[in-house]
Amino acid sequence: MTEQTPAPRVHFDPAQMEPSAFYRVLNSVVVPRPIAWVCSRSAEGVLNLAPHSFYTVACVDPPVVQFTSVGRKDSLTNAEQTREFTISLTPEALFEQVNATGTDFPPEHDEAEHTGVRLEPSEVVGVPRVAASPVSLECVLHGTVSFGDSTVVFGRVVHIAVHGTAVRDGRPRIEELKPLARLGGNEWSTIGEVKEIRRIPFRSWEADPEIGERLRGDQA
């Protein structure tokens, strides 16, 4: 294997930086991030629609997803009060609307109404979902965990609704979903090139030494 001189590194120490400055660095390296387009309802009945890019699957059985509220956002307050919410995938076609729902509207304002995002009734929960989103997860609040300036919201998934045109061979297909993702700063991304590769079972690794040799770049 040909040895290459590594590029010099720039170092960022959170103990020596302002939190906001380190946050910008962290946001730029944990990428790309899927976006939870969270729709929730306040105790007074006001709907809220907001994008959260700290979002992932938390558990498989039971099915639980999580998103992080940095600070006390309306999504967090509403989920705690009414204990249900929906998460819609953010499709490329609604790029500007997704961004606009991140505006810091006061709690009594309905972001979907302001931005022209049409909502539709959900199947199980009482909170609507984004009609034009190809995928929506209906969730009930499983719990929250708070530390520092943030709160992680865990939602147990009780139903998933997918546009029929996006499902093939029993699962949603990425080329039909066309999700947006968040990068650093004001940067976003689309899926770009999709690569497919199978995992290598250990028995195959043992049976074929050339697998490791190829990956390591071993030379005879």
Stockholm file with secondary structure:
# STOCKHOLM 1.0

chainA/1-220         MTEQTPAPRVHFDPAQMEPSAFYRVLNSVVVPRPIAWVCSRSAEGVLNLAPHSFYTVACVDPPVVQFTSVGRKDSLTNAEQTREFTISLTPEALFEQVNATGTDFPPEHDEAEHTGVRLEPSEVVGVPRVAASPVSLECVLHGTVSFGDSTVVFGRVVHIAVHGTAVRDGRPRIEELKPLARLGGNEWSTIGEVKEIRRIPFRSWEADPEIGERLRGDQA
#=GR chainA/1-220 SS CCCCCCCCCCCCCGGGSCHHHHHHHHHHHSCSEECEEEEEECTTSCEEEEEESSEEEEETTTTEEEEEEESSCHHHHHHHHHCEEEEECCBGGGHHHHHHTTSCCCTTSCHHHHHTCCEECCSSSSSCEETTCSEEEEEEEEEEEEETTEEEEEEEEEEEEECGGGEETTEECHHHHCBCEECSTTCEECCCSCCCCCCCCHHHHHHCTHHHHHHHTCCC
#=GC SS_cons         CCCCCCCCCCCCCGGGSCHHHHHHHHHHHSCSEECEEEEEECTTSCEEEEEESSEEEEETTTTEEEEEEESSCHHHHHHHHHCEEEEECCBGGGHHHHHHTTSCCCTTSCHHHHHTCCEECCSSSSSCEETTCSEEEEEEEEEEEEETTEEEEEEEEEEEEECGGGEETTEECHHHHCBCEECSTTCEECCCSCCCCCCCCHHHHHHCTHHHHHHHTCCC
//
